[in-house]
């Protein structure tokens, strides 16, 4: 068994981090960046990045421990994640109708590639839900009022539930678990931390 002695500090030990001259907001950004890099670029995900498994050395470099829970994302799932990310985070803060339609289409393709929705679903209904999600995400991110999901797309969502076309791929149990850990670490490091999910 290979054992490497790596000196590091827990990302939750704010006093020690401060004494070492490390900046919390900068570390928070690094933590989110490395998580998104795993999801969107490498496709290899450390599924358990809690504060005991993800630390930082004195030079501000992230250090990962315990690779007992690592998973690999299929290329199609990864492409779906990229499409969803571009749909939500790309484009203008106040999209035109045409931009919204394009972003909704990209989000729908992402959901299909990730396996959240069966390919037999009503594409028009899914497109309407996608447009609602993108618009609400953009509005929330810009500090604007958001619309009520039940009022706007409740019928479409209920129809998809009744048809049994909405699914939850097992890989996203691990993605969700990792995201919750990363999100908690980010909030602890930066009082002004904005989670990627805050607009959802």
PAPA-343114 format. One record per residue (C-alpha): residue in three letters; residue number from 1; x, y, z. Coordinates in nm, 3 decimals, always signed. Layout:
("ALA",NUM,(X,Y,Z))
...
//
This chain:
("UNK",1,(+0.000,+0.000,+0.000))
("UNK",2,(+0.133,+0.342,-0.098))
("UNK",3,(+0.123,+0.603,+0.179))
("UNK",4,(+0.210,+0.965,+0.107))
("UNK",5,(+0.257,+1.204,+0.398))
("UNK",6,(+0.103,+1.529,+0.277))
("UNK",7,(+0.085,+1.818,+0.521))
("UNK",8,(-0.246,+1.997,+0.487))
("UNK",9,(-0.518,+2.185,+0.672))
("UNK",10,(-0.891,+2.126,+0.681))
("UNK",11,(-1.086,+2.380,+0.481))
("UNK",12,(-1.315,+2.421,+0.781))
("UNK",13,(-1.029,+2.534,+1.009))
("UNK",14,(-1.074,+2.904,+0.929))
("UNK",15,(-0.838,+3.023,+1.206))
("UNK",16,(-0.553,+2.808,+1.081))
("UNK",17,(-0.621,+2.910,+0.722))
("UNK",18,(-0.613,+3.277,+0.817))
("UNK",19,(-0.291,+3.231,+1.018))
("UNK",20,(-0.136,+3.069,+0.709))
("UNK",21,(-0.230,+3.371,+0.497))
("UNK",22,(-0.483,+3.180,+0.287))
("UNK",23,(-0.787,+3.369,+0.157))
("UNK",24,(-1.127,+3.207,+0.219))
("UNK",25,(-1.309,+3.344,-0.090))
("UNK",26,(-1.020,+3.239,-0.316))
("UNK",27,(-1.028,+2.888,-0.169))
("UNK",28,(-1.406,+2.872,-0.207))
("UNK",29,(-1.370,+2.949,-0.577))
("UNK",30,(-1.100,+2.681,-0.612))
("UNK",31,(-1.322,+2.423,-0.443))
("UNK",32,(-1.613,+2.494,-0.680))
("UNK",33,(-1.381,+2.511,-0.983))
("UNK",34,(-1.228,+2.169,-0.911))
("UNK",35,(-1.573,+2.015,-0.862))
("UNK",36,(-1.695,+2.159,-1.194))
("UNK",37,(-1.372,+2.049,-1.364))
("UNK",38,(-1.438,+1.692,-1.251))
("UNK",39,(-1.796,+1.704,-1.378))
("UNK",40,(-1.750,+1.892,-1.702))
("UNK",41,(-1.395,+1.816,-1.813))
("UNK",42,(-1.228,+1.508,-1.660))
("UNK",43,(-1.541,+1.300,-1.599))
("UNK",44,(-1.378,+1.142,-1.293))
("UNK",45,(-1.561,+1.244,-0.976))
("UNK",46,(-1.444,+1.222,-0.616))
("UNK",47,(-1.784,+1.137,-0.467))
("UNK",48,(-1.700,+1.212,-0.103))
("UNK",49,(-1.522,+1.551,-0.085))
("UNK",50,(-1.610,+1.628,+0.277))
("UNK",51,(-1.370,+1.847,+0.483))
("UNK",52,(-1.171,+1.542,+0.594))
("UNK",53,(-1.110,+1.431,+0.236))
("UNK",54,(-1.047,+1.767,+0.069))
("UNK",55,(-0.791,+1.989,+0.239))
("UNK",56,(-0.539,+2.257,+0.143))
("UNK",57,(-0.163,+2.280,+0.183))
("UNK",58,(+0.032,+2.586,+0.298))
("UNK",59,(+0.071,+2.705,-0.063))
("UNK",60,(-0.305,+2.707,-0.120))
("UNK",61,(-0.316,+2.387,-0.329))
("UNK",62,(-0.612,+2.157,-0.278))
("UNK",63,(-0.527,+1.811,-0.149))
("UNK",64,(-0.762,+1.513,-0.190))
("UNK",65,(-0.763,+1.207,+0.036))
("UNK",66,(-0.950,+0.875,+0.039))
("UNK",67,(-1.029,+0.767,-0.314))
("UNK",68,(-1.258,+0.484,-0.203))
("UNK",69,(-1.559,+0.662,-0.355))
("UNK",70,(-1.469,+0.766,-0.708))
("UNK",71,(-1.697,+0.732,-1.008))
("UNK",72,(-1.661,+0.793,-1.380))
("UNK",73,(-1.923,+0.979,-1.579))
("UNK",74,(-2.015,+0.839,-1.919))
("UNK",75,(-1.929,+1.077,-2.207))
("UNK",76,(-2.298,+1.122,-2.293))
("UNK",77,(-2.382,+1.218,-1.933))
("UNK",78,(-2.090,+1.459,-1.930))
("UNK",79,(-2.210,+1.619,-2.254))
("UNK",80,(-2.555,+1.651,-2.099))
("UNK",81,(-2.406,+1.829,-1.799))
("UNK",82,(-2.219,+2.067,-2.028))
("UNK",83,(-2.535,+2.145,-2.225))
("UNK",84,(-2.729,+2.212,-1.905))
("UNK",85,(-2.450,+2.434,-1.770))
("UNK",86,(-2.429,+2.635,-2.093))
("UNK",87,(-2.808,+2.672,-2.103))
("UNK",88,(-2.824,+2.809,-1.749))
("UNK",89,(-2.501,+3.007,-1.718))
("UNK",90,(-2.442,+3.113,-2.077))
("UNK",91,(-2.599,+3.395,-2.274))
("UNK",92,(-2.732,+3.723,-2.144))
("UNK",93,(-2.883,+3.793,-1.802))
("UNK",94,(-3.204,+3.910,-1.972))
("UNK",95,(-3.245,+3.676,-2.268))
("UNK",96,(-3.466,+3.761,-2.564))
("UNK",97,(-3.743,+3.521,-2.664))
("UNK",98,(-3.516,+3.366,-2.927))
("UNK",99,(-3.228,+3.326,-2.677))
("UNK",100,(-3.464,+3.172,-2.424))
("UNK",101,(-3.596,+2.924,-2.681))
("UNK",102,(-3.240,+2.825,-2.777))
("UNK",103,(-3.129,+2.788,-2.413))
("UNK",104,(-3.441,+2.583,-2.332))
("UNK",105,(-3.364,+2.351,-2.624))
("UNK",106,(-3.006,+2.310,-2.501))
("UNK",107,(-3.129,+2.234,-2.149))
("UNK",108,(-3.375,+1.976,-2.282))
("UNK",109,(-3.096,+1.803,-2.478))
("UNK",110,(-2.886,+1.804,-2.163))
("UNK",111,(-3.163,+1.645,-1.954))
("UNK",112,(-3.217,+1.378,-2.219))
("UNK",113,(-2.843,+1.299,-2.242))
("UNK",114,(-2.815,+1.280,-1.862))
("UNK",115,(-3.106,+1.037,-1.852))
("UNK",116,(-3.344,+1.246,-1.641))
("UNK",117,(-3.620,+1.225,-1.900))
("UNK",118,(-3.729,+0.940,-2.124))
("UNK",119,(-3.689,+1.008,-2.497))
("UNK",120,(-4.059,+0.924,-2.544))
("UNK",121,(-4.169,+1.234,-2.353))
("UNK",122,(-4.372,+1.514,-2.509))
("UNK",123,(-4.095,+1.743,-2.643))
("UNK",124,(-4.322,+2.049,-2.655))
("UNK",125,(-4.411,+2.009,-2.287))
("UNK",126,(-4.045,+1.950,-2.200))
("UNK",127,(-3.942,+2.257,-2.400))
("UNK",128,(-4.194,+2.471,-2.210))
("UNK",129,(-4.061,+2.345,-1.876))
("UNK",130,(-3.705,+2.407,-1.996))
("UNK",131,(-3.784,+2.767,-2.090))
("UNK",132,(-3.944,+2.821,-1.749))
("UNK",133,(-3.638,+2.682,-1.568))
("UNK",134,(-3.392,+2.894,-1.768))
("UNK",135,(-3.598,+3.212,-1.724))
("UNK",136,(-3.643,+3.160,-1.349))
("UNK",137,(-3.272,+3.082,-1.310))
("UNK",138,(-3.172,+3.400,-1.493))
("UNK",139,(-3.428,+3.610,-1.304))
("UNK",140,(-3.316,+3.475,-0.967))
("UNK",141,(-2.948,+3.529,-1.050))
("UNK",142,(-3.024,+3.889,-1.149))
("UNK",143,(-3.231,+3.956,-0.836))
("UNK",144,(-3.559,+3.973,-1.026))
("UNK",145,(-3.888,+3.818,-0.911))
("UNK",146,(-3.944,+3.460,-1.026))
("UNK",147,(-4.264,+3.295,-1.144))
("UNK",148,(-4.462,+3.019,-0.972))
("UNK",149,(-4.382,+2.673,-1.111))
("UNK",150,(-4.732,+2.533,-1.048))
("UNK",151,(-4.901,+2.820,-1.224))
("UNK",152,(-4.670,+2.828,-1.526))
("UNK",153,(-4.577,+2.466,-1.600))
("UNK",154,(-4.764,+2.262,-1.339))
("UNK",155,(-4.978,+2.084,-1.599))
("UNK",156,(-4.676,+1.991,-1.811))
("UNK",157,(-4.484,+1.856,-1.511))
("UNK",158,(-4.786,+1.661,-1.385))
("UNK",159,(-4.833,+1.510,-1.731))
("UNK",160,(-4.470,+1.392,-1.735))
("UNK",161,(-4.504,+1.244,-1.386))
("UNK",162,(-4.826,+1.066,-1.487))
("UNK",163,(-4.659,+0.930,-1.803))
("UNK",164,(-4.364,+0.804,-1.597))
("UNK",165,(-4.104,+0.970,-1.818))
("UNK",166,(-3.914,+1.148,-1.539))
("UNK",167,(-3.627,+0.941,-1.396))
("UNK",168,(-3.339,+0.990,-1.154))
("UNK",169,(-3.016,+0.826,-1.277))
("UNK",170,(-2.822,+0.662,-0.994))
("UNK",171,(-2.496,+0.847,-1.074))
("UNK",172,(-2.662,+1.171,-0.967))
("UNK",173,(-2.703,+1.040,-0.613))
("UNK",174,(-2.323,+1.064,-0.590))
("UNK",175,(-2.310,+1.394,-0.779))
("UNK",176,(-2.567,+1.540,-0.539))
("UNK",177,(-2.379,+1.413,-0.236))
("UNK",178,(-2.051,+1.561,-0.361))
("UNK",179,(-2.221,+1.889,-0.449))
("UNK",180,(-2.369,+1.920,-0.100))
("UNK",181,(-2.022,+1.880,+0.053))
("UNK",182,(-1.863,+2.129,-0.187))
("UNK",183,(-2.146,+2.375,-0.130))
("UNK",184,(-2.107,+2.352,+0.249))
("UNK",185,(-1.731,+2.407,+0.229))
("UNK",186,(-1.779,+2.706,-0.003))
("UNK",187,(-2.031,+2.870,+0.231))
("UNK",188,(-1.796,+2.818,+0.526))
("UNK",189,(-1.502,+2.979,+0.346))
("UNK",190,(-1.678,+3.281,+0.199))
("UNK",191,(-1.962,+3.476,+0.367))
("UNK",192,(-2.060,+3.611,+0.023))
("UNK",193,(-2.047,+3.269,-0.143))
("UNK",194,(-2.309,+3.219,-0.412))
("UNK",195,(-2.394,+2.856,-0.480))
("UNK",196,(-2.434,+2.744,-0.842))
("UNK",197,(-2.775,+2.613,-0.734))
("UNK",198,(-2.899,+2.941,-0.579))
("UNK",199,(-3.081,+3.036,-0.897))
("UNK",200,(-3.267,+2.706,-0.923))
//
